[in-house]
């Protein structure tokens, strides 16, 4: 999959690139040393962001995988980024999600849409692990139809004044900026009246309040209220000339990567759940033999293993397309749909194999299931992905 210059070629080769294998190995060693299972359970139960562990991971240089070398990164490598997310998510989303907030929310969006001045100022911080974005897209009355956001942004001289409310802002309390989508023009000019503003999380007039959440703990989900929040016009993503051009900035490669990063989380969770159930089935003895010898268990685990393998192929094919700047909206939606639904299904299958022990919080399976159940909903629901697939393929046109 690699050409002579290190870039992945067009050849049909399913061997993972050597640099990605090395990143996987390095991430696995880090997880084994710094993210023991007991700590992952502690982070989940206490809804704790492990800042010290995050900083240690950043010190390895892992935050530069979506940042060009001239800004201090390793070069944009979407495929490798997904591999790192997958490996972290096998152990805990309490680190996987903040990693996404830095490398994807901040790194990808800045790299794709920021002004040169913004890139020079902010991307070196991303690559160093010193900058995280939280998405401020959804609102109490706005979910999938983002073009109807009610939060307003008005220009007053060299400042932008924002008012409104954002919902489901994962990790807003640990973020440096809220990546805020706001209506900046007449209400009736849908798609042509939107701007993205980078709002400091500690800005005057901005209030962050917690929301309870089934899974994906360790990075609390938040409401963000903006009351006459003032920021410089230079904080418009892409600079002042991108005023009212936010919709086009949303619908780029960073959007495809958002679908992939959640698919990578899903794959990691499914792999972890399957591995625990597989080991349990080989060790648990009932009716005089390990339950792995009972046909019902064998069939269930074989089905789960097949699904996980298919998830892997779909994710990394779509990541390869995105990495090579090829059209991939259909493939990323297919990956998001299949992987996120698959993680929930595999996690539930794993608990059925383990039985009552799988429901205990002394094991990790119940946490995997809670986390996996969120994934078909967040980041563009499964139904939205189905609509996107059908629309892109011009079904019924």
N, C-alpha and C positions, 0 to 999 in steps of 0.2 A: 504493500500500500504506500510505499515511500519511493520517491524519485531520488535522483542523485543529490539534490539540494535539500533533502529532508522533508520536502512537501509530499503529501499523499498523492499518488498518481491515479490514473483512471483504471489501472489494471484490476481485474476481478481477483482480489486476494484478501482473504479473511484473516490473515495473520495481523495481529495488532502491531503497530509501529514500535520499534525498539524503545524510543524515548517515552512512549506511553506506558510500556511495560515497566520501565524504570520508575516512572512517577507512581504507578500503582504499588510497586514494591515499597517505595519510600513512604507512601501514605499508609500502607498496611503496617509497616514497622512503627510509624508514629501512633496509629490507633492502638496497637498492642501495648505500647509503652505508656501512653498518656491518656488513653480513653478506655479504662477497664470497664467491664459490664456494670460493676457496682456503682461506678461514677455516673454512667449513662442513666441508670435507674434513679439515682439521686437528682440529676439534672431534670429529669422528667417529673418526678414527684414534687420538686420544689419550684418548677418552672424557672430554672436557673440557666443563665447564659454563662458558659465557662470562659470568661474573658482571658484568663491566664493561659488556658489551653489554646485558644484562638491565637493569641499573640505568639506562642511558641510555634504554631503551625505556620503563621505568617513569616516567621524568621527563617523558614526553610525556603522561601522564595516562591511559595505556591500561589500567591495572590496575583502574580503577573501574567497569568495564562490568557488573559483577554486584553492585554495592554501591549501596544507596539514597543519595540526595543528603544526607540528614540525618546520614549517617555518613561523609561526605566523598567519596562516589562520584559517578558520572555518572547513576545510576539503572540499574535492572536491565534489560539489553537483551541477551537471549540470542542473538537474530538477529545483532546486531553483533559479539558475542563470537565467534561461529562464523566470521564473515568475517575477523576478525583472526587467528584460529588458522589458517585456511586459507592466508592470505597468508604467514604466518611459516613454515608447514610446507612451502611450496613450496621454501624454501631450506634449512631445517634444523630437525629436531626437537629439537636441542640447545637451542634457545630456545623452540620451541613447547611442549614438555613442561613446563619450568619456568613458563611463562606459565599453562598449565592448572593447575599446582599452586597458583598464587596465586589466579587469578581464579575457577576452578571448584572445585577441591578445598576451598580455604579460603573464598573469597567466597560461592559458592552454598550450601555447607553451613552456614556461619554465618548467612547471611541467611535460610535456610529453617528452621533448627532451634535456633539459639543462644538463650540467655537474653538479656534486654535488657542486663544487665551485660556479658556476653560480647561482644555486638554493639558496645556503646559502647567497649569496651577494644580489641577486635581488628579490627573492620572498617575503621576509619581507617588501620590499618597495611596492610591488604590493598590499599586504594585507593591508598596511597602506594608500593606495591611493596616493602613491608618485611616481608611475612609470607607464608610458604609452608607448605602442609600436604603430607605424604606419606601415602598410604593405607596403613593397617595392617589389612587385611581378610583376605586369603588367608593360609594357613598351610601348613606342610609336608604336613599330612594333609587340608587343607580347601581346595577350590577354589570351584566354583560353589555348593556347598551351605553358604553362609555361616552359616546358623542353627546349624551344628554346630561352631562354633569351639571350640577347646580352651583358648585363652588365658583365664585367669581374672582376675576383678576382685573383690576383697573389701573391704568397708567396715570400717575400724577407726577409730572416732571420726570426726574430720573429715578423714580421709585415705582414699584408695583405694590398695590394694596389688595390683599386677599381676604375674602370672607367666605365661610362655609364649613362643611363638616366632611371628613373622610372616615371611612370604615374599613375594617379588616387590614389595617396597616401593620403587617407583621414586623416586629422588631423596631417599631418607631422609637422606643425608649433607648435603644442602643445605637441608633443611626445618627449619622452626622447631618444628613439632609433628608427631607421628605421630597420625593420626586412627585411633584403635585401637578395634576392635570386640572386645569381650570377653564371656565368659559370666559373668554376675553373679548367677545364681540356680541353682536345682536343674537338673541335667542333663536331666531328663525333661520339663521345662517349655519345650519348644522354642518359639521365637519370643517367649516371655514372660520370657526369662531373659537378655536381651542388653542391654548398655549400651555407649555410645560415649564414650570418654574421650580428652581431648586431652592427650597425653603430650609434654612438652618433649623434643626430640631429644637434649638434653644431660643428661637426668635421670640421677641416680646409679642404677646397676644396669642401664642400657640399653646394649646393645652392638650396633653396626652393622657388618656384614661384607659384602663384595662378592659378587655372583653374576655369572658370565659370561652374556652375552646376545648373540643373533644380531644384532639391530638396535636401533633407538631408543637410540643411544649419545649421550654427552654428558650424560645424566642416568643415572648408573649404577643398576642394579637391585641391591637390597640384601636381606639377611636382617636382621631386627631381633629380638634376644633380650632378653626382659624378665625380670630376676631380682630379685624383691622391690622393684620400682620403686614408689616412693611419690609420689603427687601429691595436691593438695587435692581434696576432694569438689566444690569449685567448678569443677573441670575436667571434670566430667561434661557432655557436650554438652547444652545446655538447662538446666543447673543440676541440683542434687541431686534435684529432683522428677521428673527424667527417668530416674532409676535403673530399670533393667529395661524401659525403653521404647525401646531402641535400634533394634529392628527397624522400627518405624514411621518412625523418622527416616531409615533407609536407603531406604525405599520411597517417596520423595517426588519432587518435581520435580528435586532434585539428581541423582537416579539417571537421570532422562531426559536431563539435560544431560551426564552422563558418557558416555552412548551417542553423543550428538551431537558432543561435543568430539573423540572418536576418529574419527567420520565426517568431521569437518572436516579433521583431519590426513590422513585417507585421500584426500580430495578434493585437497588441496594436493599430496600426493605424486604422485597420478595425473596431475594437470595438469602438474607439472614433468617427469615422465617422458615424457609425450606431447609436450610442447613440444620437448624435446631430440631425440626421435626424428623429429619432424616437420621440424625444421631440418636434421638430418643427412640425411634422405631427399631434401631439396631441394638439398643441396650435394654429396652423394656421387655420383660418376659411375662407372657400370659399364656395359659393353657400349655405350659411346658416348652415354649419356644419364643424367641424374640418376635415381637409383633410384626417386624419387617418380613416375616415369612407367611403372614396371613394375606390372602389375595386382596382383600378390600384395602388394606393399608398399602400394599405394593402398587395397586392401580392408582390410588389417590396420589401417592408420591410421584409415580411416573407421569401422571397428567400435569402435576405441578412443575416438575422438572422440564417438561416439554414447553409449558407456557413461559417459564423463565427464559429458556433458550430463545424462544420467539421474540420475547420482549427485548432481549439483548440485540438481536439482529435488527429489529425495527429501530431501536434507539440509535445504534451506531451507524446505520445506513443514513438516517436523517441527519445525524451530526456530521457525517462525511460530506453530505450535500451542502449543508450550511457552511462548513469550513471552507469549501471550495467555491463559495458564492454562487451556487447553482439554485435554481428555483426549487423550493422545498416546502412550500406552505402545506401542500397535501400530506407530504411525508411526516412533517413535524406534528400535524394534527392527528395523523394515524398513530404516531408513536405516543403522543399524549393520551389519546383515547385508550389504546391497547395496553400500554404499560401501567397507567394509573388504575384502570379497571382490573387489570391482571394482578397488581399488588394486593388489592383488597381481596380478590378471590383466593390467591395463593396463601395469604396470611390466615384467612378463615379455614382453608383446607388444612393448614399446618396445625391450627388449634384443634380441629376435629381429630387429627391423628394423635395428638398428645392427650386429648381428653381434658379432664377437670384441671390437671396441672397447668394446662395452657391458659386457664382463666386467672391463675394466681399471679399477683404482682411480684412474687418471688422469681418468676421467670420473665423473659423478655417478650414472649409471644403476644401477650395482651397489649403491650405497648406498640409492637409492630402493627397490630391490627388497628389500633386507634389512629396511629399516624397514617396508615394506608387508606383508611376510610375517608380521610379528608381530601386525598389527592384527586379523585374524580370530580371534585367540586371546585377546588381552588385553581387559580391561574387559567381560567377558561374551562367551564364545565364540559363533561363528556358530550352533552347535547350540543353545545356550541361547536365542539370539534366535529361532530357529525354534520352539522350545518355547513361548516367550512369545507369539509371534504366534498359534500354534495355540490356546493356552490362552485368550488374551484374546478370540479370535474364537469360542470355545466349540466348537471342532471335536470332533465325536463326543459332545457333551454330550447 
